[in-house]
Amino acid sequence: MSLKNYKIVGLATLALGVVSTAQAGFVTTSNVAPVSTTIGIVNNNEFKSILAGYGVTEYTLGAKLGVDELGSVTYWYYGKEAGYNNVFTTGPLSYETGYSPTWQNYFAKPVLIGTVDDLWGNLSFRFCAYNGPGAPVGCVNNAQNDALGINSVQSIAYSVSGNTAWLFWDDSGAGPDDNHDDMIIKAVFTPKAVPEPATLGLFGLGLLGVWAGSRRRLRKA
């Protein structure tokens, strides 16, 4: 094999390695002032100790949430501490907490909201609060949240680790307390299926075999 062909095979092998080891997941971005701020979960968050058991001890305010590769996101509802009816909406999916009980804990058995497919980039969802039928207190969507930092009346906080993101809604019922326990959603990102490293390796070897066979046939000819 010529030096040129060795280089081609080497580059192809490197490319296969890069593809097979690529990672995907949630990311937070902040493009609007104030810049995002990450703080420890405040003491008056009713679920602080429970969240610590899941390894979640801080969250980020003043940011928006996205995914860095094409895939799907599945959402679960975990609980709330609020008198308002809080509603989470994304694509065709929607879930509302109802007004009572004012404290709801589903950490032992979270409620599946559903899955939204074919997502890439900033996600499209929003939280809304209602103090009565047809009486909204206010709504915040993911894009708007980029400008809502600490002490905002209503805002969403995020805690992200790889393919898992926690979404924390603060509905303004107690003012700008930043406790973000009025509706808690967990999201899990699943990237589109890609060939496994072993499959990619076999594919590369197959291409190399085809190339070698064609070289032998040319020499015989």
C-alpha positions in Angstrom: 0.0 0.0 0.0 1.3 3.4 -0.9 2.0 6.1 1.7 -0.9 8.1 0.3 -3.3 5.2 0.8 -2.0 4.6 4.3 -2.8 8.2 5.1 -6.4 7.8 3.7 -7.0 4.7 5.8 -5.5 6.4 8.8 -7.8 9.4 8.4 -10.8 7.2 7.9 -10.0 5.3 11.1 -9.6 8.5 13.0 -12.9 9.8 11.8 -14.6 6.6 12.9 -13.1 7.0 16.3 -14.3 10.6 16.6 -17.8 9.6 15.7 -18.0 6.7 18.0 -16.8 8.6 21.1 -18.9 11.8 20.5 -21.1 12.8 23.5 -24.5 14.5 23.4 -26.7 16.0 26.0 -28.3 19.1 27.5 -26.6 22.4 27.6 -27.5 25.8 29.1 -26.7 29.0 27.3 -27.0 32.7 28.2 -26.9 35.4 25.5 -29.0 38.1 27.3 -28.0 40.2 30.3 -27.8 39.5 33.2 -25.5 36.6 32.6 -26.5 33.2 34.0 -25.7 32.5 37.7 -25.4 29.2 39.4 -26.3 29.0 43.1 -26.9 26.4 45.7 -30.5 25.4 46.1 -31.9 27.8 48.6 -32.9 26.6 52.1 -36.7 27.3 51.6 -36.9 24.9 48.7 -39.2 22.3 50.1 -37.5 19.5 48.2 -33.8 20.5 48.9 -33.0 17.4 51.0 -34.7 15.1 48.6 -32.9 16.6 45.6 -29.6 16.2 47.4 -30.2 12.5 47.4 -30.3 12.6 43.6 -27.0 14.6 43.6 -28.8 17.9 42.7 -27.5 20.6 45.0 -27.4 23.7 42.8 -29.2 25.3 39.8 -28.6 27.9 37.2 -30.8 31.0 36.7 -30.8 33.4 33.7 -30.2 30.8 31.0 -32.1 28.8 28.4 -31.9 25.0 27.9 -31.0 23.2 24.7 -29.6 19.9 23.4 -26.5 19.7 21.3 -27.5 16.8 19.0 -30.7 15.6 17.3 -32.8 13.4 19.5 -35.8 13.2 21.8 -36.6 14.5 25.3 -38.9 12.7 27.8 -40.4 14.7 30.6 -41.6 13.6 34.1 -43.4 15.6 36.8 -41.9 15.2 40.3 -43.8 17.6 42.6 -44.7 21.1 43.7 -45.2 23.4 46.8 -47.7 26.0 45.6 -51.3 27.1 45.8 -51.4 28.0 42.1 -52.3 25.6 39.3 -49.0 25.5 37.5 -48.9 24.2 33.9 -45.9 22.9 31.9 -46.3 22.8 28.1 -44.0 21.6 25.4 -45.1 20.7 21.8 -48.2 18.6 22.0 -47.6 17.8 25.7 -49.1 19.5 28.7 -49.3 18.8 32.4 -51.0 20.8 35.2 -50.6 20.4 38.9 -54.0 21.5 40.0 -54.6 23.8 42.9 -54.6 21.2 45.6 -53.0 19.6 47.4 -50.6 22.5 47.6 -47.7 20.1 48.4 -47.2 17.2 46.0 -44.4 14.7 46.1 -44.0 12.1 43.3 -40.3 11.5 43.7 -41.0 7.8 44.6 -43.1 7.4 41.5 -42.8 10.4 39.0 -45.6 11.1 36.6 -44.7 10.5 32.9 -45.7 13.6 30.8 -44.4 12.2 27.5 -41.8 12.5 24.8 -41.1 15.1 22.1 -39.0 13.9 19.1 -36.7 15.4 16.6 -35.2 18.1 18.7 -31.9 20.0 18.3 -30.8 23.4 19.7 -32.9 25.4 22.1 -35.9 23.7 23.5 -39.5 25.0 23.2 -41.5 24.9 26.4 -43.1 27.1 29.0 -44.5 27.3 32.5 -47.6 29.1 33.4 -49.3 29.9 36.8 -53.1 30.3 37.4 -54.8 31.5 40.5 -58.2 30.5 39.1 -59.9 29.2 36.0 -58.9 31.4 33.1 -56.9 33.7 35.4 -53.3 33.5 34.5 -50.7 35.0 36.9 -48.0 34.8 34.3 -46.0 32.6 31.9 -42.3 32.2 31.1 -40.9 30.2 28.2 -37.4 28.8 27.8 -36.2 31.7 25.5 -37.6 34.4 27.8 -35.8 32.8 30.8 -32.4 33.9 29.4 -33.0 37.4 30.8 -34.5 36.4 34.2 -31.7 36.2 36.8 -31.7 36.1 40.5 -34.7 37.8 42.3 -36.9 37.7 39.2 -40.5 37.4 40.2 -41.1 34.4 37.9 -38.3 32.3 36.4 -37.1 28.8 35.6 -33.9 27.3 37.1 -32.0 24.5 35.5 -29.7 21.7 36.8 -28.0 19.8 34.0 -25.8 16.7 34.0 -25.2 15.1 30.7 -28.4 13.6 29.3 -30.5 14.6 32.4 -31.9 18.1 33.2 -34.0 19.2 36.1 -36.4 22.2 35.5 -37.5 24.2 38.5 -40.4 26.7 38.2 -40.9 29.7 40.5 -44.5 31.0 40.1 -44.3 34.4 42.0 -46.7 33.3 44.7 -44.3 34.2 47.5 -42.6 36.9 45.5 -39.0 36.7 44.2 -37.7 34.1 46.7 -35.8 32.0 44.2 -36.8 28.8 45.9 -38.0 27.3 42.6 -40.1 24.5 44.1 -43.5 25.4 42.6 -43.2 22.8 39.8 -40.4 20.4 39.3 -39.8 18.6 36.0 -37.1 16.1 35.1 -36.1 15.8 31.4 -34.0 13.0 29.9 -32.4 13.4 26.4 -32.1 10.4 24.1 -29.9 11.1 21.0 -30.8 9.6 17.6 -29.3 6.1 17.3 -25.9 6.0 15.8 -23.8 2.9 14.9 -22.0 1.3 17.8 -18.2 1.6 17.8 -17.9 -2.1 17.0 -20.2 -1.8 14.0 -18.3 1.2 12.8 -15.1 -0.7 13.0 -16.5 -3.6 11.1 -17.8 -1.2 8.4 -14.3 0.3 8.1 -12.7 -3.1 7.8 -15.2 -4.0 5.1 -14.3 -0.9 3.1 -10.6 -1.7 3.5 -11.3 -5.3 2.3 -13.2 -4.0 -0.8 -10.3 -1.7 -1.6 -7.7 -4.4 -1.2 -9.7 -6.8 -3.4 -10.0 -4.2 -6.1 -6.3 -3.6 -6.0 -5.6 -7.3 -6.5 -7.9 -7.5 -9.5 -6.3 -4.5 -11.1 -2.8 -6.1 -10.7 -4.0 -9.3 -12.3 -5.5 -7.5 -15.1 
